[in-house]
Amino acid sequence: MQFINCFPMENRHNAQTASFSMLPDRKIYFEFIELFTGTFVNMALLYHSWKCTDILWHSPHNPTGKVFTKDELETVAGACHTRDLLAITDEFSGSLFPGWRVGWAVASACIASAIRNIHIKLTDSAPAPFQEAALTALRSPLEYFELLRRDYESRRDYTVKLLSGVGFQVQFKPEGSFFLFVELPENCVVSDVEFVEELIKQAGVVAVPGCGFFHRNLYVDKLFPADYSYQKRYIRFAFCKSDATLAAAAQKIGELVKSSGLLKLFHSDRKMQ
């Protein structure tokens, strides 16, 4: 059994190599696909000579927040119909932001039965308070969700302006998540882990090193040796915080800005020694 994971086509690294290990994704998907000897390929290659029986993809994409368009979803559906493939999707409405950890599965009877058996043995059920909260949310008027979406968009735009203003490269503005996956400046001399450590020590602001969202394809590496240094150049920031918390983080980060307008952490003293 093989799986194809459909990554956002906007990722600027995907045209530079035949190894799609250059594309970021959640670690759990790597492990799941590799368990079934699957293959990672770009969405644009679905109609080419990839021999597979199943397609796995998730939208919005994690960590970029990319929401697949209707045309892109029709590409997946077309490939499934033409080649008799099973699509395994991890998704939610692009008008909502994640975080509830409550959901449901829709499948044919035989597959749904297998899902229930696995779910009972692994997690049993979602916590009761979460189920009640989800029920309340589903019964809420559409105006509530529109207000929620605008609220998160405002916080997203605030964080994008903050980070791009101090030197981060924002390659993609998330459409369906509350994370920003940003790139360190080209002349930055520290790795993602080193930067995050210094940001915590000097500003008390916590982010996530981006290297945890990349993987290496050992089989492809034998054919096309790749430079993986780029995997240490990304940071993930969360903007699902109160306005007061975001403002406090902006103030702390602003205190570390040099006269040039860029963060001094990009050229950490520890790295320059």
N, C-alpha and C positions, 0 to 999 in steps of 0.2 A: 504494500500500500504506500502510495506517495501523496504528498500534499504540496500544494503551491500556496505560498503566502503572498498576497497582493499588497505591495508597498505603494506609498504615494509616488506618483510619477514626477512630482516636482523636485524630488531630492536631487540635488545637483551632482551627487557623486555617481549616480547610477549609469551614466553614459561613459564613465572613465575606465571601466573594467568589466570583465565577464563574471567576476565574483560579486554576488549580491550580498555578501557578508558586509559590504560597506554600508548597508542601509540599516538604520536603527529600528528596534522593535523591543517589545517586552520579553524578558528572559524566559518567561513561562512558555511562550510560543516556540522559542528555539528548542527547548527541551521536549516539548510535545511532538514537534515535527521530526526531530532527530530520533525520537523513540520509535517512530514508524518509518525510519529511513527516508524521510521526505526531502524535498528539494525547495530551496528558496529561489524564487524568480520574480522579476518585475511583471507588473500587470500587463504591460504592453506585449509580453511574449506568450500570452495565453493561447493564441491560435497557432503558435508554431509547434515544432515537433517535440513538445514535452509529453512524455508518457506518464499519465497520472490517473488516478481514479477519484480523487477528492481535491477540493479546493478549500483552503482555510483563509479567511481574511476578517479583519475587524475595522469597523468604522463607527465613530471617529478613530483614526489611527493613533496609537500611543507609541512614542511620546510627542509626535508633532502636532496632534490635534486636527489633522487633515480629515475632512468629511468628504467621502466619495460622492461624486456627482451622479445624476441619473444616467448619463451616458456611460460612465465608468461601471455602474452597477449593471447596466444592460450588456456591457461587454462580458462581465462575469456570467450573467444569466445565459447569454448566447453561447458561451463556451460550454456551460453545463448542459444545455439542450443539445448542442451539436455533437458533443462527445460523451454524453450520458454520464456526467460527473455528479457527485454529491457535493453540495456546497455547505460548509460548516461556517456559520457566521457569528461574530461577536459584535453586537451593535446596539445602538439606541438612537432615538430621534435626534437629529442634528439641531433641533431647537431647544434641547435640554442639555444640561451639563452633568457629568457623572459624579459619583461619590456615594450613592445610596447602598451599593453592594446588594441590591435586591433586584431580581429579574425573573424572567420566565423563558421557556423554550417552546418553540413551535416546530413540530415534525410529524412525519407519518406515524401511524400507530406502532409499528414494530420498532422504530427508532426511539419514539417517545417512551416506550416501555423500558428499553435499555437505559435511557437517560435517568428515568426514575430509580431504577435499581442501583445505578452507580451513585446517584445523588444521595440516596438514603444511607449508603455505606460510607460515604465520604463526609458529608456535611449535615445530614439529616434534614435541617430546615433553617431558614433565615430566622434570626432572633424575633420573637413576638412583637416587641416595640417597633422594630423596623417594618414588619408586615403591616401594622396598624398605620404607621406613618405613610407607607407607600399607598395604602388604600385611601387615606385622606388626600394625598397628592393627586391620585388618579381621578378623584372626585372634584378637584378644584377647578374653577373656571379657567378658560384659556387665557384670560387677561393676567392671571397670576403668573403663568409660565412666560408670557411675553415680558412682563415686568422683571422676572427673574433673569431672562436672557439679556435684557438691556442692562441690568445691574452688573452682570458678569462681563459683558462687552465693555462697559465703562472701566471696570477694574483691569481688564486685559489691556485696553488701550493706554491706561495710565502706566501700567508696568512696562509695556513696549516702549513708550516714550522715555521712561526712566532708564531702562537698560541700554537702549540704543544711544541715548544721550551721553552715557559714560563710556561708550566704546564697544559694546557688544554688537555682533552682527546678527540681526534678526532676519533669518532667511524665510521664515514662514510664520504668518500670524494664525494662531489656532482658531478653528471654526467651531469646534465641539468639545473642548476640554478646558480645564482651568490650569493648564501648565504652559510654560513657554520653554521651548527647546532652542537655546541660543548658542551662538558660536563665539569663542574667544577671538580677539583681534588677531590678524595675521602675524603681527610682530610680537605677540604674547610669548613669553619665555617659560611660563609655568604650565603644568598639566591641569586637567580638570580637577583632579583630586587635590593637588597642591593649592589651587585657587580656592576651592571650597573650604579647606582647612584654615587658610588665612582669613577668609571672609568671616568665618565663625569666630576666630580669635580676635580679630581687629574690629569687627562691626557687630558681632552678635547676630548676624543674619545667616540663616541656614538655607542651603540649596543642595541639589543632588548632582554628583558627577555624572556626566553623560555616558561614560564608558560602559556602564552597566546595561545600556540599551543596544549594544552592538554584539555581534558574534563573529566567530571565525569558522569558515568552511575548510576543514582540514583537507578534504579531497580536492577541492578546487585549488587550494594553496600549492599542492604538488604540481599542478599544471600551470598556474599563473601566480607566481609569488607576488604577494601584495604588501604594500606599506600600510601598516595599521596605525601609524602615528596620529592620523586624523581622528581616531576614536577617542583621543584624550583632549579634544578641543571643544567639547560641548558641555553645557551646564543646563540643568532643568530647574526653573523657578516656578513656584506655585503662586497664583494670585487670588486663590479662594480664601481671602482674608478680609477682615474688616477694613474700612477706610482708615481707621486710626492706626492699625497695624501696618498697612502699606505705607502710610505717611511716615511712621516711625522708621521703617526700613529704608525709605528714600532718604531720610535725614542722616541715618547712620552711614549709608553708602556715600552720600554727598560729602561727608567728612573725610572720605578717603580719596577724593578727586584731586588731581594735581592741577597746576595752573594751565596745563594744556587741555583740561577738560576730561581727561581719561583717568580711569582708576589706577592708582599706584600699584595695586595688587597684580596688574598685568606684568609688572617687572619686579617681582618680589625680591627683597634683599637676600633672602635665603638662597634663591636661584642664582643671583648675580655674584655671589661669593665664589 
